[in-house]
């Protein structure tokens, strides 16, 4: 396995997962919408603004998207994402390749409402709303010609914005030739069977399971709109990407959380090992997921144990 793949395994895996195609899912409105977005062709600057527990994160990247594959440039660094892989493009390309056996996910959790036609950047668009029950969870402003997501906003149950992704300097075509993906070294992740992960968590279904470093395990979960990877690693495993982490409380439990513009990384130590959740799910969903997973050691754990034993 390459140095690049090992050093950033959690972060790169999460990136690939977050942009994974819906696949050959049972036809429904949300699947149709996301498949159209994923297959669209465009070149643009992509701005992402996310708010997590009062902390705002912003990112900008140049993106070329075509046929379910993206080339992403941040500063002078390029990454190729899609087709089951995430690869750094430099003199010695390296990254991660997924051999996926993902099962179809029918997004019965959400419904899509098509609203009035709109104009944006001088282009004909369609504004579509995604509801979770009666709660507005997301809006998609979709380019009428390419199907590209010009603006995507996701919301918290109180109506406040969780994340806004917008495309600027938009061009409805490619500007670069597709790079070769044959050279370079890869970590190949092959689905495995493992009973350490639940089949579903708080409305998210387990669709793939992979080996992780140190005989750990990684599960990839989706609910049709959002997704996350859950890593269960041996006790004492050093978790990268948490340098800027802060404390995050869910009930009596406290976690390490490092939010970015694109995803959130949550780390805690439980009886099963080091647990790491990396995904694009909003805070209210994350709280529900954490509540159904092994809980962290610490004050909350011992308080629950004391009350269970002595009332």
C-alpha positions, 0 to 999 in steps of 0.5 A, spaced: 500 500 500 502 506 498 504 512 503 499 516 500 493 511 501 496 509 508 497 516 511 490 519 509 486 512 509 480 515 513 479 522 509 480 519 502 475 513 503 470 518 506 471 523 500 470 517 495 464 515 499 461 521 500 461 522 492 459 515 491 454 514 485 447 512 487 448 505 483 442 501 480 437 503 485 430 501 485 427 507 481 424 513 485 424 520 485 430 522 489 434 516 485 432 519 479 434 526 481 441 524 484 443 519 478 442 525 473 446 530 478 452 524 478 451 523 470 452 531 468 457 534 465 460 541 467 466 545 469 466 550 475 468 553 481 465 549 487 464 553 493 462 549 500 459 552 506 457 548 512 455 549 519 456 544 525 455 546 532 456 553 531 462 552 527 462 555 520 467 551 515 468 554 507 472 551 501 473 552 494 475 547 489 475 547 481 471 541 479 471 538 472 465 533 472 463 528 467 460 521 467 460 520 474 468 522 475 470 528 478 477 531 477 478 536 483 483 541 484 485 545 491 490 550 490 495 546 486 493 539 488 489 534 484 484 528 485 481 524 481 474 521 484 469 516 481 469 509 478 470 506 485 476 510 486 480 516 489 486 518 487 491 523 488 494 526 481 501 527 481 508 524 479 506 518 482 499 517 482 496 513 488 490 512 492 484 507 494 480 503 489 473 500 491 471 493 489 464 495 491 458 490 492 453 495 494 446 493 494 440 498 492 438 503 496 431 505 495 430 512 498 423 511 502 425 516 507 425 522 502 420 525 497 421 530 492 417 535 490 418 539 483 417 546 484 417 552 479 422 553 474 427 558 475 433 562 472 440 562 475 446 565 471 442 566 465 440 559 465 433 555 465 433 551 471 428 547 476 428 548 483 426 541 487 425 540 494 427 534 498 422 532 504 423 528 510 416 527 512 414 534 513 421 537 514 424 540 508 431 537 508 434 539 502 433 543 495 436 542 489 437 548 483 438 543 477 441 546 470 435 544 465 440 543 460 446 538 463 442 536 470 448 539 474 447 541 481 448 549 481 446 550 488 444 544 493 442 546 500 441 542 506 437 544 512 436 542 519 429 540 522 428 548 525 429 550 517 436 553 518 442 551 513 446 546 514 450 546 508 450 550 501 454 547 495 454 552 489 457 552 482 460 558 480 464 560 473 459 554 470 461 551 463 456 546 461 462 542 458 469 539 459 475 543 459 480 538 460 482 531 457 480 525 462 487 523 465 490 516 465 488 512 471 492 506 470 499 508 473 500 508 480 499 504 486 493 503 490 490 500 496 484 495 493 479 495 498 475 488 497 468 487 500 468 482 506 463 479 511 463 481 518 458 481 524 461 487 528 457 492 524 449 493 525 445 492 518 442 499 519 443 505 524 438 510 525 435 509 518 442 508 514 443 501 511 449 498 511 451 497 503 458 495 503 463 492 508 471 493 508 477 491 511 481 497 515 488 498 518 490 493 523 484 488 522 479 493 523 473 494 519 469 499 515 462 500 514 459 504 508 452 506 510 447 510 506 440 513 507 438 515 500 441 522 501 446 522 506 452 517 507 457 515 512 463 510 513 464 507 520 470 505 522 472 500 528 479 500 529 483 496 534 484 500 541 490 505 541 490 506 533 492 513 532 486 516 528 489 522 523 485 528 521 483 530 528 488 535 530 483 540 530 477 536 534 473 539 539 468 536 544 461 534 542 456 532 547 450 528 545 446 527 552 451 524 557 456 522 552 462 526 549 466 525 542 471 528 539 469 532 533 472 535 527 468 538 522 470 540 515 466 544 509 465 537 506 464 532 512 464 531 519 469 526 523 467 523 529 472 519 534 471 516 540 473 510 544 468 504 546 468 497 548 469 495 541 475 499 540 477 506 536 470 508 533 471 513 527 465 516 523 466 520 517 460 522 513 456 528 510 450 527 515 447 533 518 448 534 526 441 531 528 442 525 524 449 524 527 446 524 534 441 519 532 446 514 529 451 515 535 445 514 540 445 507 536 452 505 536 457 503 542 457 509 547 464 512 549 468 510 555 468 516 560 463 519 565 457 518 561 459 511 561 460 510 568 454 514 570 449 509 566 453 503 569 452 506 576 444 507 575 443 500 571 447 497 577 444 501 583 438 505 580 
